Amino acid sequence: MSLDVLALEFTDMQLKYSKEISAFLDRASAFGQDRILIYLYKENDHILVGDLTNELQMSTGRIANILKELERKGYILRIQQREDKRKYEVCLTKSGENYSRRIICRYGCES
């Protein structure tokens, strides 16, 4: 089978299953958001983004995208450090704390 035929079949599959792929990516993203919110809630403190990346074993790009979305939703604040302007701390807002408690109850985790 030629590479052109395989590429065409792959493209057809992407189009055919685009709704399912999109739904999966949405769920995967939400789970990443939930992980971060639960971690921040349990730590109950300001966390450096780099430490968050290390603790959750997620890529810096993925963490950055998730944090951007959580900030847009009003669940977190990103605070630039005074000593090193390249570093940011993250903390939950009151809305983020409330939402995190609901997540914890939904997953059955201890608070």
C-alpha positions in Angstrom: 0.0 0.0 0.0 1.4 3.4 -1.0 2.0 6.2 1.4 -0.5 8.4 -0.5 -3.3 5.8 0.0 -2.4 5.5 3.7 -2.5 9.2 4.2 -5.9 9.4 2.5 -7.3 6.6 4.7 -5.9 8.3 7.8 -7.5 11.6 6.8 -10.8 9.9 6.2 -10.6 8.3 9.6 -9.9 11.6 11.3 -12.9 13.2 9.6 -15.1 10.2 10.4 -14.2 10.1 14.0 -13.6 13.8 14.6 -16.5 14.1 17.2 -15.2 11.2 19.2 -11.6 12.5 19.0 -12.8 15.9 20.1 -14.8 14.5 23.0 -11.8 12.4 24.2 -9.5 15.4 24.1 -12.0 17.5 26.1 -12.2 14.7 28.7 -8.5 14.4 28.9 -8.0 18.1 29.2 -10.7 18.3 32.0 -8.9 15.5 33.8 -5.6 17.4 33.7 -7.4 20.5 35.0 -8.9 18.4 37.8 -5.5 17.0 38.8 -4.0 20.4 39.1 -7.0 21.8 41.0 -6.9 18.9 43.5 -3.2 19.2 43.9 -3.4 22.9 44.6 -6.3 22.4 47.0 -4.4 19.8 49.0 -1.2 21.8 49.1 -3.2 24.9 50.2 -0.4 27.2 49.3 1.3 29.1 46.5 3.1 26.6 44.2 5.8 27.4 41.6 4.7 26.4 38.2 8.0 24.4 37.8 7.3 22.5 41.0 3.8 21.7 39.7 5.2 20.4 36.5 7.6 18.1 38.4 5.1 16.9 41.0 2.4 16.0 38.4 4.9 14.7 35.8 3.3 16.7 33.0 5.0 18.7 30.3 5.6 22.4 30.7 3.5 23.1 27.6 0.6 21.1 28.9 0.8 22.7 32.3 0.9 26.1 30.7 -2.2 25.4 28.6 -4.2 24.1 31.5 -3.2 27.0 33.8 -4.2 29.4 31.1 -7.7 27.8 30.9 -8.0 27.6 34.7 -7.1 31.3 35.0 -9.7 32.1 32.3 -12.3 30.3 34.3 -11.3 32.2 37.4 -10.2 29.2 39.4 -6.5 30.2 39.8 -4.2 33.2 40.0 -0.8 33.2 38.4 1.6 35.6 40.3 4.9 36.6 38.8 7.8 36.4 41.3 9.6 39.6 42.2 13.1 38.1 42.4 12.9 36.2 39.1 10.4 37.6 36.6 10.5 34.3 34.6 8.9 32.3 37.4 5.3 32.2 38.4 3.5 31.0 41.5 0.0 29.5 41.2 -2.8 29.6 43.9 -6.5 28.9 44.0 -9.1 31.6 44.1 -12.2 31.2 46.3 -14.1 30.0 43.2 -11.2 27.5 42.6 -11.4 26.2 46.1 -15.1 25.7 45.9 -14.9 23.9 42.6 -12.0 21.8 43.8 -14.1 20.6 46.8 -16.8 19.5 44.4 -14.2 17.6 42.3 -12.9 15.9 45.3 -16.4 14.8 46.3 -17.1 13.6 42.8 -13.9 11.5 42.7 -14.4 10.3 46.3 -11.0 11.6 47.3 -10.3 12.7 50.9 -10.3 16.4 51.5 
